[in-house]
Structure formats: structure tokens, C-alpha cells
Amino acid sequence: MMKSLDYFNQVTQQLETQFKEEHAHILEAATLMSEAILHDGLIHVFGSGHSQMFGLEMFYRSGGLVPVNALLYPQMSVVPHALLSSTFERLEGWADQALEFETISNHDVFILSSVSGRNGSVVDMALAAKKRGCKIIALTSLAYSNEVPSRHSSGLKLKDLADILIDLKCPLGDATCSIEGLESKFAPTSSVLGLAIINALVAQVVENCMERNIEPPVWVSANLESGKGELINKQYVKKYASKIRFL
């Protein structure tokens, strides 16, 4: 089988399994997020390395929720120094101080993403969020996390601190394809799986709010010819700029 088709088949199967087995958790997570919005709270999103893309996907995104505070710390990004990001994602003892710069209430929800769930930074962030009375939605892969030890001094992993855990269902090591003559597997699936979950959550939150006759704040594309999107978005920026530091 051609490896492009092999990958497509595997990621499709993983998506189907994920939504079948995790849909109840998606609904629970969306309920938490909806309650945060209805109480004028925020949804904070954190991940390191490639897990930062889940925060990027939710933040300032056409069709996405407005009250999202993506915690996009540069030192956790693969750009501009990929190796440095691997060092920083293992550090602990910083998240509590970092959150002092954010506007946080106990109505807020944190979405924390880490495929392995083992590194110090994401465990540290989970502990800091819990200290502030916030609920935690964790995106992690149990098939991965259950096979590796924690790198946090507490011995905890992200899965141990989650109020709601959504299992990404990607395999140990993330990569899925193999080929004769190459020892390493290749073609990861966690990005596709995680982004699908993120947008499923957004869709469900919008429905939840509308069922309660509350119109949720949603970003509109600024590239529509009518210019309506820019006008709507300016009102959102005016309301949320003081609460969302990265906006």
C-alpha cells in the first residue's frame, strides 16, 4: 500500500475511534467551556512544542470563540529555537508566577495539551490552574502517557490532574507508519486528532450557548468583502483586550 494512503487510512480510523470513544468527554468539556463563557470567564489554552498549535487554532480564529486566552510563551515554541523548546518544556516552578500576569477567575477553564503528558511545564501549569480554582480539560494520549514516567518532581502527569480527560488515541511515539529498511516510524497523527477535537469543542459550545438563548462571541473573518467582520471584531477587541493579554 502507498504510504500516503496508509497514513490517510490510519488517521481516519483513529479519528473514528476517538469520536466514538471520547464523545461523552467532549460533551462534558464543552459544558465546562460553555459555563465559563456564560459567566463571562475565559478559556485558557496551553501546550508546548507542537502542542502549541491547539492554542493557535483556538485563538483569534475566524469561526472560533472570542474569550480564548492562548498562553503562547515564545520559549515553549519550536520557533525560533526548536532544541531550546525541548529544554523549556521540561522545566517546572515557573507556571504559578507566569499566571500572575493573566486575568483569571474561578469561572475560567484551562485546556492543557500534551501528547505524552509527562513534562514539567504542562504539569506545572495544571497545578497552577488548580491552585486558582479552575477546571482542567486535558488533551493527551493514554497509550503514550501510560508507557512513560513523569518528568515532574511530584511524579504526576497531566492525566492525573485533569477534571476531564480527552484521549487523543495516538500511539506511543505518535508516529504511525513504518516501512521496510527504516527502524523509525514516521507520519504523526496527534495534530490532526487534536485539532479535530478543538473544533468539535468549539462547535458544541456554540450550540450549548444558543440552546440557552445566549449568542456566543465568535470571531468573523476580516477578509470578507463586506467588511462586516472587521466591525464585529473591533467590538470584541474593545471588550476583551483588557482580559486577554496576548490579544
Secondary structure, DSSP 8 states (H G I E B T S, - for coil): --HHHHHHHHHHHHHHHHHHHHHHHHHHHHHHHHHHHHTT--EEEEE-GGGHHHHHHHSS-TTSBSSEEE---GGGSSSS-HHHHHHHTT--S-HHHHGGGS---TT-EEEEE-SS--SHHHHHHHHHHHHTT-EEEEEE-HHHHTTS---STT---HHHH-SEEEE----TTSEEEEETTEEEEEEE-HHHHHHHHHHHHHHHHHHHHHHTT----B---TTSTT-HHHHHHHHHHHHHTTT-TT-
